[in-house]
């Protein structure tokens, strides 16, 4: 069902973006005609409602964007006309046995679920960890980030990375995509060499199948530019746990030795390290995948939870501290880092991903975060440049670094071989923030270090930087895939052309 709420001012969850809307539109799973719906009725109602809404936007020449949890820090979800809230499309479904393609491996079929676009990481974890029926084991996502508040589709579309060093980022567990873009029928997109569903399924969900590797890998990380993703087919694993020993303190030579040794991280599931850039010590956070066992104590939830007004305990105090002129940046960072180690790292703990990665908000109002990825081979050089820039500008920061296997998404920013290292740092959202971003990127370019920016956290992607990050072939593949899915209809495409897309030269 579609509910129109009319004009209003809208803010994202981290209060980094505020915009005036012509209409905020809710879409949910309710159906006045039936109390109980089948899987296919749920999917068909949602895709039918959204496709009709897109066609209406075309007729009225309106821009349209979909949001889930409104988690992105950058304005990548902004629009001047209609913002569509999909958070209430949050169901998860099993797949009937007669719907699988003959080539899809039988042992993987009980592990595949269809998740609607509004389901959050936390909601999907709850669904997966509870066995549903005979032959349906308790399951877990193959990787996840520290946060649980994002919708799965939103997290994938911006290439949330997690820290699965030998698996990949969140886009890598997606097996198929249902997409509405205002063309005649919703689309069901799969890889050409890894078919998942058959014609029985396509008929039941009233969608047109598209099997093409380039199109699939382009649509994975498309940040709303291809239309509205209404559902994913998600590949999971039997339920497992991750064991984290106590964190280790290492110096730079030791860290360099570990990152340069594939044998070191071959047996790890999660690899992360954090540090205060005004000091020389690094803290290693190493997680190993282990069998699920009953009886282990449930880990304490990570980080902070916001209240109904968007505030969290201590957020104003933290901002006030960082603004004090008589406290040095090194002292401020030391205080921040002490709290960070206490509240936001996994040390001497074991649990499922649903128990461990529970943060529902990790940035307080008035703060912002940047994230970029480099090759693990360039990690130490990048950290040195990062420290130089932070110390030059006398900034109070905490830095978090995670390692992840590169994926196939055309615009996946975790694209660096042999492993991608994602460097994240949060800071006050003031005039120093854009200056520091520019300083760091200038330093990386001067050193010849190839980097890529996190689509959901950075707004600095112009055509020159896009070319440097992905090269001509990837850019053309993504553009061609977009044209193909819209059947070359420029008016339909323009509905989803937003500010960041234009700035990057992609619209």
SULKALIN-V347928 format. One record per residue. N is the residue number from 1. RES is the residue in one letter. PSI is psi in whole degrees, 0 to 359 (none if undefined). Layout:
n:N res:RES psi:PSI
n:N res:RES psi:PSI
This chain:
n:1 res:X psi:144
n:2 res:X psi:130
n:3 res:X psi:124
n:4 res:X psi:128
n:5 res:X psi:354
n:6 res:X psi:185
n:7 res:X psi:145
n:8 res:X psi:167
n:9 res:X psi:135
n:10 res:X psi:142
n:11 res:X psi:145
n:12 res:X psi:171
n:13 res:X psi:330
n:14 res:X psi:3
n:15 res:X psi:40
n:16 res:X psi:348
n:17 res:X psi:134
n:18 res:X psi:136
n:19 res:X psi:153
n:20 res:X psi:131
n:21 res:X psi:148
n:22 res:X psi:326
n:23 res:X psi:134
n:24 res:X psi:119
n:25 res:X psi:123
n:26 res:X psi:138
n:27 res:X psi:127
n:28 res:X psi:183
n:29 res:X psi:5
n:30 res:X psi:152
n:31 res:X psi:114
n:32 res:X psi:344
n:33 res:X psi:337
n:34 res:X psi:145
n:35 res:X psi:323
n:36 res:X psi:136
n:37 res:X psi:153
n:38 res:X psi:169
n:39 res:X psi:314
n:40 res:X psi:326
n:41 res:X psi:320
n:42 res:X psi:309
n:43 res:X psi:319
n:44 res:X psi:323
n:45 res:X psi:313
n:46 res:X psi:311
n:47 res:X psi:323
n:48 res:X psi:315
n:49 res:X psi:315
n:50 res:X psi:321
n:51 res:X psi:321
n:52 res:X psi:322
n:53 res:X psi:320
n:54 res:X psi:317
n:55 res:X psi:325
n:56 res:X psi:319
n:57 res:X psi:322
n:58 res:X psi:314
n:59 res:X psi:327
n:60 res:X psi:4
n:61 res:X psi:51
n:62 res:X psi:144
n:63 res:X psi:150
n:64 res:X psi:136
n:65 res:X psi:148
n:66 res:X psi:142
n:67 res:X psi:155
n:68 res:X psi:266
n:69 res:X psi:359
n:70 res:X psi:44
n:71 res:X psi:334
n:72 res:X psi:139
n:73 res:X psi:328
n:74 res:X psi:167
n:75 res:X psi:26
n:76 res:X psi:344
n:77 res:X psi:13
n:78 res:X psi:154
n:79 res:X psi:155
n:80 res:X psi:353
n:81 res:X psi:272
n:82 res:X psi:128
n:83 res:X psi:125
n:84 res:X psi:116
n:85 res:X psi:112
n:86 res:X psi:8
n:87 res:X psi:335
n:88 res:X psi:359
n:89 res:X psi:77
n:90 res:X psi:35
n:91 res:X psi:160
n:92 res:X psi:143
n:93 res:X psi:148
n:94 res:X psi:163
n:95 res:X psi:129
n:96 res:X psi:146
n:97 res:X psi:328
n:98 res:X psi:5
n:99 res:X psi:349
n:100 res:X psi:143
n:101 res:X psi:146
n:102 res:X psi:332
n:103 res:X psi:353
n:104 res:X psi:126
n:105 res:X psi:130
n:106 res:X psi:325
n:107 res:X psi:342
n:108 res:X psi:347
n:109 res:X psi:318
n:110 res:X psi:348
n:111 res:X psi:359
n:112 res:X psi:132
n:113 res:X psi:158
n:114 res:X psi:119
n:115 res:X psi:127
n:116 res:X psi:162
n:117 res:X psi:334
n:118 res:X psi:358
n:119 res:X psi:134
n:120 res:X psi:166
n:121 res:X psi:316
n:122 res:X psi:316
n:123 res:X psi:320
n:124 res:X psi:321
n:125 res:X psi:316
n:126 res:X psi:314
n:127 res:X psi:314
n:128 res:X psi:324
n:129 res:X psi:346
n:130 res:X psi:118
n:131 res:X psi:138
n:132 res:X psi:319
n:133 res:X psi:174
n:134 res:X psi:133
n:135 res:X psi:358
n:136 res:X psi:99
n:137 res:X psi:163
n:138 res:X psi:140
n:139 res:X psi:174
n:140 res:X psi:151
n:141 res:X psi:153
n:142 res:X psi:335
n:143 res:X psi:161
n:144 res:X psi:161
n:145 res:X psi:184
n:146 res:X psi:335
n:147 res:X psi:152
n:148 res:X psi:0
n:149 res:X psi:339
n:150 res:X psi:150
n:151 res:X psi:152
n:152 res:X psi:317
n:153 res:X psi:319
n:154 res:X psi:318
n:155 res:X psi:318
n:156 res:X psi:317
n:157 res:X psi:335
n:158 res:X psi:4
n:159 res:X psi:47
n:160 res:X psi:138
n:161 res:X psi:328
n:162 res:X psi:204
n:163 res:X psi:37
n:164 res:X psi:92
n:165 res:X psi:337
n:166 res:X psi:13
n:167 res:X psi:294
n:168 res:X psi:192
n:169 res:X psi:180
n:170 res:X psi:323
n:171 res:X psi:339
n:172 res:X psi:351
n:173 res:X psi:3
n:174 res:X psi:128
n:175 res:X psi:336
n:176 res:X psi:158
n:177 res:X psi:127
n:178 res:X psi:127
n:179 res:X psi:134
n:180 res:X psi:127
n:181 res:X psi:16
n:182 res:X psi:358
n:183 res:X psi:182
n:184 res:X psi:319
n:185 res:X psi:155
n:186 res:X psi:155
n:187 res:X psi:143
n:188 res:X psi:112
n:189 res:X psi:129
n:190 res:X psi:168
n:191 res:X psi:147
n:192 res:X psi:329
n:193 res:X psi:5
n:194 res:X psi:64
n:195 res:X psi:147
n:196 res:X psi:310
n:197 res:X psi:166
n:198 res:X psi:184
n:199 res:X psi:330
n:200 res:X psi:315
n:201 res:X psi:314
n:202 res:X psi:322
n:203 res:X psi:320
n:204 res:X psi:325
n:205 res:X psi:6
n:206 res:X psi:45
n:207 res:X psi:153
n:208 res:X psi:124
n:209 res:X psi:140
n:210 res:X psi:117
n:211 res:X psi:107
n:212 res:X psi:123
n:213 res:X psi:315
n:214 res:X psi:316
n:215 res:X psi:316
n:216 res:X psi:311
n:217 res:X psi:337
n:218 res:X psi:319
n:219 res:X psi:337
n:220 res:X psi:304
n:221 res:X psi:85
n:222 res:X psi:3
n:223 res:X psi:45
n:224 res:X psi:0
n:225 res:X psi:344
n:226 res:X psi:357
n:227 res:X psi:206
n:228 res:X psi:117
n:229 res:X psi:121
n:230 res:X psi:338
n:231 res:X psi:155
n:232 res:X psi:147
n:233 res:X psi:121
n:234 res:X psi:127
n:235 res:X psi:130
n:236 res:X psi:183
n:237 res:X psi:158
n:238 res:X psi:146
n:239 res:X psi:132
n:240 res:X psi:172
n:241 res:X psi:163
n:242 res:X psi:128
n:243 res:X psi:126
n:244 res:X psi:115
n:245 res:X psi:172
n:246 res:X psi:143
n:247 res:X psi:152
n:248 res:X psi:144
n:249 res:X psi:129
n:250 res:X psi:157
n:251 res:X psi:178
n:252 res:X psi:316
n:253 res:X psi:320
n:254 res:X psi:318
n:255 res:X psi:317
n:256 res:X psi:320
n:257 res:X psi:318
n:258 res:X psi:316
n:259 res:X psi:336
n:260 res:X psi:4
n:261 res:X psi:98
n:262 res:X psi:332
n:263 res:X psi:330
n:264 res:X psi:312
n:265 res:X psi:4
n:266 res:X psi:327
n:267 res:X psi:3
n:268 res:X psi:151
n:269 res:X psi:313
n:270 res:X psi:128
n:271 res:X psi:122
n:272 res:X psi:149
n:273 res:X psi:150
n:274 res:X psi:155
n:275 res:X psi:157
n:276 res:X psi:116
n:277 res:X psi:353
n:278 res:X psi:3
n:279 res:X psi:177
n:280 res:X psi:355
n:281 res:X psi:142
n:282 res:X psi:146
n:283 res:X psi:115
n:284 res:X psi:133
n:285 res:X psi:108
n:286 res:X psi:125
n:287 res:X psi:138
n:288 res:X psi:133
n:289 res:X psi:130
n:290 res:X psi:165
n:291 res:X psi:148
n:292 res:X psi:135
n:293 res:X psi:137
n:294 res:X psi:155
n:295 res:X psi:349
n:296 res:X psi:143
n:297 res:X psi:143
n:298 res:X psi:129
n:299 res:X psi:150
n:300 res:X psi:134
n:301 res:X psi:144
n:302 res:X psi:144
n:303 res:X psi:212
n:304 res:X psi:159
n:305 res:X psi:130
n:306 res:X psi:155
n:307 res:X psi:188
n:308 res:X psi:336
n:309 res:X psi:1
n:310 res:X psi:8
n:311 res:X psi:157
n:312 res:X psi:156
n:313 res:X psi:125
n:314 res:X psi:0
n:315 res:X psi:322
n:316 res:X psi:323
n:317 res:X psi:317
n:318 res:X psi:317
n:319 res:X psi:319
n:320 res:X psi:316
n:321 res:X psi:314
n:322 res:X psi:346
n:323 res:X psi:349
n:324 res:X psi:123
n:325 res:X psi:337
n:326 res:X psi:4
n:327 res:X psi:127
n:328 res:X psi:159
n:329 res:X psi:322
n:330 res:X psi:319
n:331 res:X psi:318
n:332 res:X psi:316
n:333 res:X psi:323
n:334 res:X psi:317
n:335 res:X psi:314
n:336 res:X psi:314
n:337 res:X psi:325
n:338 res:X psi:315
n:339 res:X psi:323
n:340 res:X psi:313
n:341 res:X psi:327
n:342 res:X psi:326
n:343 res:X psi:344
n:344 res:X psi:15
n:345 res:X psi:151
n:346 res:X psi:113
n:347 res:X psi:127
n:348 res:X psi:54
n:349 res:X psi:157
n:350 res:X psi:141
n:351 res:X psi:177
n:352 res:X psi:166
n:353 res:X psi:327
n:354 res:X psi:334
n:355 res:X psi:331
n:356 res:X psi:319
n:357 res:X psi:87
n:358 res:X psi:0
n:359 res:X psi:131
n:360 res:X psi:345
n:361 res:X psi:132
n:362 res:X psi:5
n:363 res:X psi:127
n:364 res:X psi:155
n:365 res:X psi:136
n:366 res:X psi:358
n:367 res:X psi:164
n:368 res:X psi:166
n:369 res:X psi:144
n:370 res:X psi:147
n:371 res:X psi:136
n:372 res:X psi:159
n:373 res:X psi:144
n:374 res:X psi:170
n:375 res:X psi:148
n:376 res:X psi:335
n:377 res:X psi:339
n:378 res:X psi:8
n:379 res:X psi:311
n:380 res:X psi:317
n:381 res:X psi:322
n:382 res:X psi:318
n:383 res:X psi:323
n:384 res:X psi:317
n:385 res:X psi:321
n:386 res:X psi:313
n:387 res:X psi:319
n:388 res:X psi:310
n:389 res:X psi:317
n:390 res:X psi:317
n:391 res:X psi:325
n:392 res:X psi:319
n:393 res:X psi:359
n:394 res:X psi:56
n:395 res:X psi:139
n:396 res:X psi:116
n:397 res:X psi:157
n:398 res:X psi:137
n:399 res:X psi:134
n:400 res:X psi:135
n:401 res:X psi:132
n:402 res:X psi:149
n:403 res:X psi:140
n:404 res:X psi:148
n:405 res:X psi:139
n:406 res:X psi:145
n:407 res:X psi:188
n:408 res:X psi:353
n:409 res:X psi:132
n:410 res:X psi:315
n:411 res:X psi:26
n:412 res:X psi:123
n:413 res:X psi:348
n:414 res:X psi:62
n:415 res:X psi:10
n:416 res:X psi:136
n:417 res:X psi:158
n:418 res:X psi:338
n:419 res:X psi:150
n:420 res:X psi:138
n:421 res:X psi:122
n:422 res:X psi:121
n:423 res:X psi:124
n:424 res:X psi:139
n:425 res:X psi:131
n:426 res:X psi:149
n:427 res:X psi:171
n:428 res:X psi:143
n:429 res:X psi:83
n:430 res:X psi:194
n:431 res:X psi:340
n:432 res:X psi:336
n:433 res:X psi:304
n:434 res:X psi:329
n:435 res:X psi:318
n:436 res:X psi:319
n:437 res:X psi:312
n:438 res:X psi:319
n:439 res:X psi:314
n:440 res:X psi:315
n:441 res:X psi:326
n:442 res:X psi:318
n:443 res:X psi:318
n:444 res:X psi:316
n:445 res:X psi:319
n:446 res:X psi:330
n:447 res:X psi:359
n:448 res:X psi:25
n:449 res:X psi:120
n:450 res:X psi:131
n:451 res:X psi:166
n:452 res:X psi:147
n:453 res:X psi:146
n:454 res:X psi:120
n:455 res:X psi:327
n:456 res:X psi:357
n:457 res:X psi:344
n:458 res:X psi:148
n:459 res:X psi:32
n:460 res:X psi:17
n:461 res:X psi:105
n:462 res:X psi:175
n:463 res:X psi:323
n:464 res:X psi:313
n:465 res:X psi:323
n:466 res:X psi:317
n:467 res:X psi:316
n:468 res:X psi:323
n:469 res:X psi:319
n:470 res:X psi:340
n:471 res:X psi:163
n:472 res:X psi:317
n:473 res:X psi:314
n:474 res:X psi:317
n:475 res:X psi:314
n:476 res:X psi:323
n:477 res:X psi:315
n:478 res:X psi:315
n:479 res:X psi:316
n:480 res:X psi:320
n:481 res:X psi:319
n:482 res:X psi:314
n:483 res:X psi:316
n:484 res:X psi:314
n:485 res:X psi:332
n:486 res:X psi:7
n:487 res:X psi:31
n:488 res:X psi:13
n:489 res:X psi:102
n:490 res:X psi:327
n:491 res:X psi:322
n:492 res:X psi:316
n:493 res:X psi:322
n:494 res:X psi:336
n:495 res:X psi:325
n:496 res:X psi:9
n:497 res:X psi:113
n:498 res:X psi:179
n:499 res:X psi:310
n:500 res:X psi:326
n:501 res:X psi:318
n:502 res:X psi:318
n:503 res:X psi:324
n:504 res:X psi:356
n:505 res:X psi:23
n:506 res:X psi:0
n:507 res:X psi:none
